[in-house]
Amino acid sequence: MSTAANFTWVNRSCMTYLARRAFAKVFDRTPEDMDMHLVYDVSHNIAKVERHEVEGVVKSLLVHRKGSTRAFPPHHPLIPIDYQFTGQPVLIGGTMGTCSYVLAGTEEGMRETFGSTCHGAGRALSRSASRRKLNYQEVLDFLKERGISIRVASPKLVTEEAPESYKDVVDVVDTCQEAGISRKVVKLRPIAVVKG
């Protein structure tokens, strides 16, 4: 698990480096001059050894978050100082045509879910069902009507990642907030999508 987690961290670091380099080339400025620093990095679909209270006793547990991510509450010792008053940020990817969210961890979530919440809406259609049922051009037209630019490595990704391929992220996030396991901080609207 540690090797896989390290691989994903290095992969994200490489993508960040390459994105910063591309911006530097296009704008003929350094990433530092453009204030292009990493704001936040988080893993999901991972297992970690953590200490949690179970039936009144604090125990060391291997917490496996599949389809979820860590969402620790304010003042938790394992979250960075910058987030001590707000709780751990949680990035909830929506779809390329709807919206995404930033949430924060809560005390109730810590008690009820070992400090976990969803990391996205989840698929409504499999990738193969999306390719069969959805039309590539109709998805592109839908995005264009909403002012969303898209760049993809393969046309099949357009239908596989279409908004209809996923559950409604608004419903999912509202459910998380109503259950008290995380709270909404901000809703984000896509303006550009890169899939590759």
Residue pairs with C-beta under 8 A, 6 or more apart in sequence:
1 46
1 47
4 46
5 43
5 46
8 43
9 41
9 43
12 41
16 38
20 31
20 36
21 31
23 29
23 31
23 34
23 36
24 30
24 31
24 34
27 34
31 37
40 89
40 91
42 69
42 70
42 89
42 90
42 91
43 69
44 65
44 67
44 68
44 69
44 119
45 65
45 66
45 67
45 119
46 64
46 65
47 62
47 63
47 64
47 65
48 62
48 63
48 65
48 70
49 60
49 61
49 62
49 63
50 60
50 61
50 63
50 78
50 114
50 115
51 58
51 59
51 60
51 61
52 58
52 59
52 61
52 63
52 110
52 114
52 115
53 59
53 111
54 61
61 114
63 114
63 116
65 116
65 119
67 118
67 119
67 120
67 122
68 113
68 116
68 117
68 118
68 119
69 90
69 91
69 116
69 117
69 118
69 119
70 88
70 105
70 115
70 116
71 87
71 88
71 90
71 103
71 104
71 105
71 106
71 109
71 113
71 115
71 116
71 117
71 181
71 182
72 78
72 79
72 87
72 88
72 105
72 110
72 115
73 87
73 88
73 105
73 106
73 107
73 109
73 110
73 115
74 83
74 84
74 85
74 86
74 87
74 104
74 105
74 107
75 84
75 85
76 84
76 87
76 88
76 105
76 110
76 115
79 87
79 88
79 105
83 89
83 104
86 104
86 185
87 104
87 105
87 106
87 183
88 104
88 105
88 115
89 102
89 103
89 104
89 185
90 102
90 103
90 104
90 105
90 117
90 119
90 182
91 100
91 101
91 102
91 119
92 100
92 101
92 102
92 103
92 118
92 119
92 120
92 121
92 169
92 172
92 173
93 100
93 119
93 120
93 121
93 169
94 100
94 101
94 120
94 121
94 166
94 169
94 188
94 190
95 121
95 161
95 162
95 163
95 165
95 166
95 169
96 143
96 148
96 150
96 161
96 162
96 163
96 190
96 193
96 195
97 139
97 142
97 143
97 146
97 148
97 162
97 163
97 190
98 163
98 168
98 169
98 170
98 190
99 169
99 170
99 187
99 188
99 189
99 190
100 169
100 187
100 188
100 190
101 169
101 173
101 184
101 185
101 186
101 187
101 188
102 185
102 186
102 188
103 117
103 173
103 176
103 177
103 182
103 183
103 184
103 185
104 182
104 183
104 185
105 115
105 117
105 182
106 180
106 181
106 182
106 183
108 179
108 180
108 181
109 115
109 116
109 117
109 180
109 181
109 182
112 179
112 180
112 181
113 181
116 181
117 176
117 181
117 182
118 172
118 173
118 176
120 166
120 169
120 172
121 166
121 167
121 168
121 169
121 172
122 166
122 167
122 172
123 165
123 166
123 167
124 164
124 165
124 166
124 167
125 133
125 164
125 165
127 160
127 165
130 159
130 160
130 161
130 162
130 164
130 165
131 156
131 159
131 160
133 164
134 159
134 162
134 164
134 165
135 159
136 155
136 158
136 159
139 158
139 159
139 162
139 163
140 150
140 158
142 162
142 163
143 149
143 150
143 193
147 191
148 190
148 191
148 192
148 193
149 191
149 192
149 193
150 158
150 192
150 193
150 194
150 195
151 192
151 193
151 194
151 195
151 196
152 158
152 193
152 194
152 195
152 196
153 195
153 196
154 196
157 195
157 196
158 195
159 165
161 195
173 184
176 182
177 183
177 184
